[in-house]
């Protein structure tokens, strides 16, 4: 019986399925089913033709929690908090998108005011009891609360969770509702973020729990006995039970899987420092990988809400293949954020779209042939869509299309600079890994724009997020804020905190094979700062020196004579997954065999004769120069004039970008 691993990633348009059977990689795409996402996943499993009894690993990337937040489609939720702090969730922070806009409206709170309740109790900043918990008041609340999810966020619960846990036990005994407590969801400082994240977890737990349950049942009905693993925002997979209990940790499940897949492919190719670029139909997600590991942040915003759980640091811009080109109020060319989406899609798809998009610009310039991947695809429809825009600009159709690509590239180059230059990294020291359906079309131009010299396009570029599910470790993050001057930190007490957090993290990993690795870090800041820097804490005595070094690298200065403050203690435990072999099968062809045709393609205001290659027929080890187009089942790679391409041992295309 073949050993089979399945990875299924749900997107807005397609659900991608990657199956690895004893080293052979097969890919399936089925239509997503937004109203019942599990049906699309199960249809993908059926389409893979995998023997259910042979499936030894099942990884799943989901947008269910993300869509629920963006659409506010969550459970009725109540909040229980310390007396006097009922409105912390609504007051929020001073930070806002436009500092000088006097008419901005804050996002609606996750829990409306009439569902926010206070209980008498109070701890001090070290977790000592000032006022004991009034248990009778909690019991009275149980009679008043009518909600499917309840969030409990009491003051300073990250120092002492006893009151929160007692509230949870009292409410759980009386209510048929999911109860989330901040000391388990996000036991860290900053009242707004801690309360908000706990409220989101409580709001998401019922719908996500039902979804995961239906999916798990559907897999069992098909005979799949491998445990369901769900991708977390932190770049690791978790058990189905974890996903039900902490759904807020799945908010960036899909993008995180893509970054993990890119990191794995790049590591096999000898790249440890890279920028990932995932460009689909509506947006482009950019992230940074250092020393083989994705950069993880705890200040990521999803929709209108800052979520404090560890999350792969992804920066998103509204630039995708379906982004619509138009003129703004000042008659300047703009691209996006409005998108043609999947229905009707770009004009060249032949599905009724009439407005010019980024994909249509590529069709006008000859970089893609819509008829090659869609029966109704037609490049002449793209030209027709561009005629009004070109007329308004006073340019030819090709010039207008080239301008659209320049604007889209400028938007995405800005995103690349956000995750590199703005965070203290020189992009020239990184490679660019481009994936998604549209990423490889833009990769070389973007690399040149920011000074990169190498681009890697994975063999499975169009479904890399699904592949990422099969190579991601099982990860558990635990944290606890301990705000105090560094000079007051007792190394023995800190060691005990690390030991407790590590025990919790190992328990969350569950049973399984594979080596378990544990990392200890601390968040430290200068006294008086409102932001902190994460520092490895394997050697407690070395923390101050490491902090100064990292602070200078990130912000351009250090102040060794200033006093330091410990903020948060963190533990990450991971069970290392043995990744499947993904070496390609030799197609048995030559470079000449893979060449389909020669096509007129426009680059740099000139039309070139470009060779068009069939990606599936390209043998490993071959090399060719641009201009060229490489057409695959899920994506198209553009090799510009003066750029060079080669196919490595894994079937990836490596581009050497001209200066």
C-alpha positions in Angstrom: 0.0 0.0 0.0 1.4 3.4 -1.0 2.1 5.9 1.7 0.0 9.0 0.9 0.1 12.5 2.3 -2.6 15.0 1.5 -2.5 18.8 1.8 -5.7 20.7 1.1 -5.8 24.5 1.0 -9.1 26.4 0.6 -9.0 29.6 -1.5 -11.7 32.1 -2.5 -12.0 30.5 -6.0 -10.3 27.1 -5.9 -9.5 24.5 -3.3 -6.0 23.1 -4.0 -5.1 19.5 -3.3 -1.5 18.2 -3.3 -1.0 14.5 -2.9 2.4 13.0 -2.3 2.6 9.2 -2.9 6.0 7.7 -2.3 7.7 10.9 -3.8 5.3 11.4 -6.7 3.5 14.8 -6.5 0.0 15.2 -8.0 -2.1 18.3 -8.0 -5.9 18.8 -8.2 -8.0 21.9 -8.2 -11.7 21.9 -7.5 -14.1 24.7 -7.1 -14.4 26.2 -3.6 -17.8 26.0 -1.8 -17.9 29.2 0.3 -21.3 28.4 1.9 -20.0 25.0 3.1 -16.2 24.9 2.7 -15.9 21.3 4.0 -17.7 20.1 0.8 -15.0 21.6 -1.4 -12.3 20.0 0.7 -14.0 16.6 0.6 -14.5 17.0 -3.1 -10.8 17.6 -3.5 -10.0 14.5 -1.5 -12.3 12.5 -3.8 -10.7 14.0 -6.9 -7.2 13.1 -5.7 -8.0 9.4 -6.1 -6.1 8.7 -2.9 -6.7 5.4 -1.2 -8.2 6.6 2.1 -6.6 3.8 4.1 -3.2 4.8 2.7 -3.5 8.4 3.9 -1.0 8.8 6.7 -1.1 12.6 7.0 -3.8 15.1 6.3 -3.0 18.9 6.5 -5.6 21.6 6.0 -5.3 25.3 5.4 -8.5 27.3 5.9 -9.9 30.8 5.5 -13.0 30.0 7.6 -11.9 32.1 10.6 -10.6 34.9 8.3 -13.8 35.2 6.4 -15.8 35.2 9.6 -13.9 38.2 10.9 -14.0 40.1 7.6 -17.7 39.5 7.3 -18.5 39.7 11.0 -20.2 36.3 10.6 -19.5 34.9 14.1 -21.4 33.7 17.1 -23.3 35.9 19.6 -20.7 36.7 22.2 -20.5 38.0 25.7 -17.6 39.5 27.6 -16.9 39.3 31.4 -14.3 41.7 32.7 -13.1 43.4 35.9 -15.4 46.0 37.4 -14.7 49.3 35.7 -13.2 47.9 32.5 -16.3 47.2 30.6 -15.5 49.6 27.8 -11.8 48.8 27.2 -12.9 46.8 24.2 -14.6 49.9 22.6 -12.1 52.5 23.7 -9.3 50.7 21.9 -6.0 52.5 21.1 -5.1 56.0 19.9 -3.5 54.6 16.8 -5.6 55.1 13.7 -5.0 55.0 9.9 -5.2 58.7 9.4 -4.1 60.8 12.3 -5.7 64.0 11.1 -9.1 62.7 10.0 -11.5 64.1 12.5 -14.4 62.0 11.2 -12.9 58.5 11.4 -15.1 55.8 12.9 -13.7 53.1 15.1 -14.4 49.6 14.1 -17.5 48.1 15.7 -16.5 46.2 18.9 -16.6 42.4 18.7 -19.0 42.4 21.6 -21.7 45.1 21.8 -22.0 47.1 25.1 -25.2 45.4 26.3 -23.3 42.0 26.2 -20.3 43.3 28.2 -20.5 42.5 31.9 -18.4 43.4 35.0 -17.6 41.4 38.1 -16.1 42.7 41.4 -12.5 41.5 41.7 -9.0 43.0 41.5 -5.4 41.9 41.2 -2.4 44.1 41.4 0.3 44.2 38.7 2.1 41.2 40.3 -1.0 39.1 40.5 -1.6 39.6 44.2 -5.3 39.7 45.3 -6.5 43.2 46.2 -10.2 42.3 46.1 -11.4 38.7 46.0 -13.6 37.4 43.3 -17.3 37.8 44.0 -18.5 34.4 43.0 -22.2 35.2 43.7 -22.0 38.0 41.2 -20.6 35.5 38.6 -23.5 33.1 39.3 -25.9 36.0 38.8 -24.3 36.8 35.5 -24.9 33.2 34.3 -28.6 33.8 34.5 -28.3 37.0 32.4 -25.9 35.9 29.7 -27.5 34.6 26.4 -24.6 33.9 24.0 -22.9 31.0 22.2 -19.4 32.3 23.1 -18.2 34.0 26.3 -14.9 35.8 26.7 -13.3 36.3 30.1 -10.6 39.0 30.4 -9.8 40.1 33.9 -7.2 42.7 34.9 -3.6 41.3 35.3 -4.8 37.7 34.7 -1.5 37.1 32.9 0.2 37.3 36.3 -2.3 35.2 38.1 -5.0 33.2 36.2 -6.9 32.0 39.3 -9.8 34.4 39.1 -10.3 33.8 35.4 -10.3 30.1 35.7 -12.8 30.2 38.6 -15.1 32.5 36.5 -14.8 30.0 33.6 -15.7 27.0 35.8 -18.7 28.8 37.3 -20.0 29.9 33.9 -19.4 26.6 32.2 -21.4 24.8 34.9 -24.5 27.0 34.1 -24.1 27.8 30.3 -24.1 25.8 27.1 -21.5 28.1 25.6 -17.8 28.1 24.7 -15.9 30.0 27.4 -12.5 31.5 26.4 -10.2 33.0 29.1 -7.4 35.5 28.3 -4.9 33.7 30.5 -5.0 30.8 28.0 -5.7 32.7 24.7 -3.3 35.6 25.1 -1.8 36.0 28.6 0.1 39.2 27.8 0.0 42.9 28.6 -2.0 45.6 26.7 -5.6 45.4 27.8 -7.2 46.2 24.5 -5.3 43.6 22.5 -5.7 40.9 25.2 -9.4 41.5 25.6 -10.0 41.8 21.8 -8.2 38.6 21.0 -10.0 36.7 23.7 -13.3 38.1 22.4 -12.5 37.0 18.9 -11.6 33.6 20.0 -14.9 33.2 21.8 -16.8 34.6 18.8 -15.1 32.2 16.4 -15.1 29.0 18.5 -18.7 28.0 17.7 -18.6 28.4 13.9 -15.0 27.1 13.5 -15.7 24.2 15.8 -18.8 23.2 13.8 -16.8 23.4 10.5 -13.8 21.4 11.8 -16.2 18.8 13.2 -18.1 18.4 9.9 -14.8 18.1 8.0 -13.4 15.6 10.5 -16.6 13.5 10.2 -16.5 13.6 6.4 -13.0 12.3 6.4 -13.8 9.5 8.7 -16.8 8.6 6.5 -14.4 8.2 3.6 -12.2 6.0 5.6 -9.4 8.5 6.2 -8.0 7.6 9.7 -5.1 10.0 9.7 -5.7 12.8 12.3 -6.8 16.1 10.9 -4.1 18.8 11.2 -5.0 22.4 10.7 -2.5 25.1 9.7 -2.0 27.8 12.3 -1.1 31.5 11.8 2.2 30.8 13.5 3.5 28.7 10.6 2.9 25.3 12.3 0.0 22.8 12.2 -2.1 22.0 15.1 -4.6 19.2 16.1 -8.3 19.6 15.2 -9.0 20.0 19.0 -6.6 22.9 19.2 -8.2 24.5 16.2 -11.6 24.2 17.9 -10.4 25.6 21.2 -8.2 28.4 19.8 -9.6 29.3 16.4 -8.1 32.8 16.6 -4.8 31.1 16.0 -6.0 30.1 12.5 -6.8 33.6 11.1 -3.9 33.6 8.6 -3.8 29.8 8.1 -3.6 30.0 4.2 -0.9 32.7 3.9 1.2 31.0 6.6 1.1 27.7 4.7 2.3 29.4 1.6 5.3 30.9 3.4 6.1 27.5 5.0 6.0 25.9 1.5 8.3 28.6 0.1 10.8 28.2 3.0 10.9 24.5 2.5 11.5 24.7 -1.3 14.1 27.4 -0.9 15.9 25.4 1.8 16.3 22.5 -0.6 17.6 24.9 -3.2 20.2 26.3 -0.8 18.4 29.6 0.0 18.1 30.5 3.7 17.3 34.2 3.5 14.4 35.0 1.2 11.3 37.1 0.6 8.2 35.2 -0.3 5.6 36.7 -2.7 2.2 35.1 -3.1 0.2 36.8 -5.8 -3.3 35.5 -6.6 -6.4 37.1 -8.1 -7.1 39.8 -5.6 -4.1 40.4 -3.5 -0.3 39.9 -3.0 1.0 38.6 0.3 4.7 39.3 1.1 6.7 37.8 4.0 10.3 37.5 5.2 12.2 34.3 6.0 15.5 34.5 7.9 17.9 31.6 8.4 15.2 29.2 7.0 12.5 30.3 9.5 9.6 32.6 8.7 9.5 35.8 10.7 6.7 35.7 13.3 5.1 38.8 14.7 2.5 39.4 17.4 1.1 42.7 16.1 -0.7 41.6 12.9 -4.1 43.2 12.0 -6.8 41.1 10.4 -9.6 43.3 9.0 -10.1 46.1 11.5 -8.8 44.2 14.5 -5.2 43.9 15.9 -4.7 40.3 16.9 -1.9 39.5 19.4 -1.3 35.8 18.8 2.0 34.7 17.1 1.5 35.0 13.4 3.7 34.7 10.3 4.4 38.3 9.5 2.6 38.8 6.2 2.1 42.2 4.5 -0.7 42.3 2.0 -1.5 44.8 -0.8 -4.5 44.9 -3.0 -2.7 43.9 -6.2 -3.7 40.7 -8.0 -4.3 39.3 -11.4 -7.9 40.5 -11.2 -7.1 44.0 -10.0 -9.0 46.5 -12.1 -7.2 49.4 -13.8 -8.9 52.8 -13.9 -8.4 56.6 -13.6 -8.7 58.2 -10.2 -10.4 61.6 -9.4 -7.2 63.3 -10.7 -7.1 61.3 -13.9 -4.1 59.4 -12.7 -3.8 55.7 -13.5 -4.6 53.4 -10.5 -4.6 49.6 -10.2 -6.9 48.0 -7.6 -7.9 47.5 -4.9 -11.2 46.7 -6.7 -10.9 43.3 -8.3 -12.9 41.4 -11.0 -12.6 38.3 -8.8 -13.5 34.9 -10.2 -16.9 36.0 -11.5 -16.8 37.5 -14.1 -13.0 37.6 -13.8 -10.6 39.4 -16.2 -12.0 40.2 -19.6 -9.7 37.8 -21.4 -11.3 34.9 -19.5 -14.4 35.2 -21.7 -16.8 35.0 -18.8 -18.4 38.4 -19.2 -15.8 40.7 -17.7 -15.4 44.1 -19.6 -13.1 46.1 -17.4 -9.3 46.0 -17.9 -7.3 44.1 -15.3 -3.6 43.2 -14.6 -4.2 39.8 -16.2 -5.7 41.5 -19.3 -2.5 43.6 -19.5 -0.4 40.5 -19.7 -2.7 39.1 -22.4 -2.4 42.4 -24.4 1.4 42.2 -24.2 1.6 38.6 -25.2 2.9 37.3 -21.9 0.0 34.9 -21.4 -2.3 33.1 -23.8 -5.7 32.9 -22.2 -6.8 30.3 -24.7 -4.1 27.9 -23.5 -5.6 27.4 -20.1 -9.3 28.3 -20.6 -11.5 27.1 -23.4 -13.3 30.4 -23.7 -10.1 32.5 -23.1 -9.4 35.1 -25.8 -6.7 37.8 -25.8 -8.8 40.0 -28.2 -11.3 40.5 -25.4 -8.4 42.0 -23.3 -7.6 44.5 -26.1 -11.3 45.5 -26.3 -11.4 46.1 -22.5 -8.3 48.3 -22.7 -9.6 50.5 -25.5 -11.5 53.0 -23.3 -8.7 53.3 -20.8 -6.1 53.8 -23.5 -8.3 56.5 -25.1 -8.7 58.3 -21.8 -4.9 58.2 -21.3 -4.2 59.3 -24.9 -2.0 56.2 -25.5 -2.0 53.0 -27.5 -3.4 49.9 -26.1 0.0 48.3 -25.5 1.3 51.4 -23.8 -1.7 51.5 -21.5 -1.2 47.8 -20.6 2.5 48.4 -19.9 1.6 51.3 -17.7 -0.8 49.2 -15.7 1.9 46.6 -15.1 4.3 49.4 -13.9 1.7 50.7 -11.4 1.0 47.2 -10.1 4.7 46.5 -9.8 5.2 49.7 -7.9 2.5 48.7 -5.4 4.1 45.3 -4.8 7.7 46.7 -4.7 6.5 48.9 -1.9 5.3 45.8 0.0 8.7 44.1 -0.5 10.3 47.2 1.0 8.0 47.1 4.0 9.2 43.7 5.0 12.8 44.4 4.3 14.1 48.0 4.3 11.6 49.3 6.7 12.5 46.5 9.2 16.2 46.9 8.9 17.0 44.3 6.2 18.9 44.9 2.9 16.8 43.3 0.1 20.0 42.7 -1.9 20.9 40.0 0.6 17.7 38.0 -0.1 16.3 35.8 -2.8 12.8 36.2 -4.0 10.5 33.1 -4.0 7.4 33.8 -6.2 4.3 31.7 -6.3 0.5 31.9 -6.7 -1.1 32.0 -10.1 0.3 35.5 -10.9 3.5 35.8 -8.9 5.9 34.4 -11.4 4.6 36.9 -14.1 5.9 39.8 -12.0 8.8 38.3 -10.0 11.8 39.4 -12.2 10.7 43.0 -12.6 10.0 43.3 -8.8 13.4 41.7 -8.0 15.2 44.2 -10.2 13.1 47.1 -8.7 14.4 46.4 -5.1 17.9 45.2 -6.0 17.5 41.4 -5.7 19.4 39.2 -8.2 17.8 35.8 -7.8 14.2 34.6 -8.2 13.1 31.0 -7.5 9.7 29.9 -8.9 8.7 26.5 -7.2 7.6 23.7 -9.4 4.2 23.7 -7.7 4.0 27.5 -7.6 0.2 27.6 -8.2 -0.5 25.3 -5.2 2.4 26.0 -2.9 0.2 26.7 0.1 -1.2 23.1 -0.1 2.3 21.8 -0.3 3.3 23.9 2.7 0.8 21.9 4.8 2.8 18.7 4.2 6.1 20.1 5.3 5.1 22.2 8.4 6.0 21.1 11.9 3.5 20.7 14.6 4.0 23.9 16.7 2.7 25.2 20.0 3.4 28.7 21.3 3.0 29.7 25.0 3.7 33.1 26.6 3.2 35.0 29.8 3.8 38.7 30.5 6.1 39.4 33.5 6.6 43.2 33.3 9.4 44.2 35.7 12.8 45.9 35.6 15.4 43.6 34.2 17.5 44.2 37.3 14.6 42.7 39.4 14.4 39.5 37.3 15.3 36.4 39.4 17.0 33.9 37.0 15.5 31.0 39.0 12.0 32.4 38.9 12.4 33.0 35.2 13.6 29.5 34.7 10.5 28.2 36.5 8.3 30.3 34.2 10.0 28.8 31.2 9.6 25.3 32.6 5.8 25.8 33.2 5.3 27.3 29.7 7.3 24.5 28.1 5.2 21.8 29.9 2.0 23.5 28.6 3.4 23.7 25.1 4.5 20.0 25.0 1.0 19.0 26.2 -0.5 20.9 23.4 1.7 19.2 20.9 0.0 15.9 21.8 1.4 12.5 21.0 3.3 11.7 17.9 6.6 10.8 16.3 9.4 13.1 15.6 12.0 15.1 17.5 10.6 18.0 19.7 12.6 21.2 19.7 12.0 24.0 22.1 13.0 27.7 21.8 13.0 30.2 24.8 12.8 33.9 24.1 11.9 37.1 26.0 10.5 40.4 24.9 12.6 43.2 26.3 12.5 47.0 26.0 14.1 50.1 27.3 12.3 51.5 30.3 9.7 54.0 29.1 9.3 52.5 25.6 6.0 51.2 24.4 7.5 48.7 22.0 9.8 45.7 22.6 12.4 43.5 20.9 12.4 39.7 21.0 15.7 38.1 22.2 16.8 34.5 22.5 17.0 33.5 26.1 18.9 30.2 26.1 21.6 32.2 28.0 19.9 34.6 30.4 23.1 36.5 31.2 23.5 37.3 27.5 20.0 38.8 27.0 21.0 42.5 27.6 23.9 42.4 25.1 21.7 40.6 22.5 18.9 43.1 23.1 21.2 46.1 22.4 22.5 44.4 19.2 19.0 43.6 17.9 17.7 47.1 18.8 20.5 48.8 16.9 19.9 46.5 13.8 16.2 47.2 13.8 16.0 50.9 14.8 19.5 52.1 14.0 20.6 52.9 17.5 21.3 51.3 20.9 21.6 52.8 24.4 23.6 50.4 26.5 23.6 52.7 29.6 19.7 52.8 29.7 17.8 50.5 32.0 16.0 47.5 30.5 12.6 46.0 31.3 11.3 42.5 30.8 7.9 42.4 29.1 7.0 38.8 28.0 8.4 35.3 28.4 7.8 33.0 25.4 8.2 29.3 24.6 7.8 27.7 21.2 7.8 23.9 21.0 7.8 22.1 17.7 7.6 18.5 16.7 9.6 18.2 13.6 7.9 16.6 10.6 9.8 14.4 8.2 8.9 16.1 4.9 8.0 14.0 1.9 10.3 13.6 -1.0 9.2 16.0 -3.8 11.8 15.3 -6.5 10.3 15.5 -9.9 9.9 12.7 -12.4 12.1 13.0 -15.4 9.9 14.0 -18.4 12.3 12.2 -20.8 12.4 15.2 -23.1 14.9 17.9 -24.2 14.8 21.7 -24.1 13.9 21.6 -27.8 11.1 19.2 -27.1 9.7 21.5 -24.5 9.6 24.5 -26.9 6.0 25.0 -28.1 6.2 28.1 -30.3 7.6 31.5 -30.7 5.4 34.4 -29.7 5.5 38.2 -30.0 5.9 39.5 -26.5 6.4 43.2 -25.5 9.2 44.2 -23.1 10.6 47.6 -22.5 8.5 49.3 -25.2 9.7 46.8 -27.8 8.3 43.6 -29.2 10.5 40.5 -29.0 10.4 37.1 -30.4 10.0 35.0 -27.2 10.3 31.2 -27.0 7.3 29.6 -25.3 8.1 26.5 -23.2 5.9 23.8 -21.7 6.9 23.7 -18.1 5.9 20.0 -17.6 8.2 19.0 -20.4 11.3 21.0 -19.2 13.9 18.6 -18.0 16.0 19.3 -14.9 19.4 20.7 -15.4 18.6 22.7 -18.6 19.2 26.4 -19.0 18.0 29.1 -21.4 18.1 32.8 -21.9 15.3 35.3 -22.2 13.1 36.5 -23.6 11.0 33.5 -22.9 7.6 32.4 -21.5 7.2 29.2 -19.5 3.6 28.0 -19.3 2.5 25.6 -16.6 -0.8 24.2 -15.4 -1.1 26.7 -12.5 1.2 29.6 -13.4 3.2 31.3 -16.1 6.8 32.4 -15.7 8.2 35.4 -17.5 11.9 35.4 -18.4 12.7 39.0 -19.6 15.4 39.9 -22.2 18.9 39.7 -20.6 17.6 37.5 -17.8 18.7 33.8 -17.6 16.8 30.8 -16.4 17.7 27.3 -15.4 15.7 24.3 -14.1 17.2 22.9 -10.9 17.1 19.3 -9.6 13.7 19.8 -7.9 12.1 21.2 -11.1 12.1 24.8 -9.8 12.9 27.6 -12.2 15.8 29.8 -11.1 16.0 33.2 -12.7 19.2 35.3 -12.7 18.0 38.9 -12.9 20.0 41.3 -15.0 21.2 44.4 -13.3 
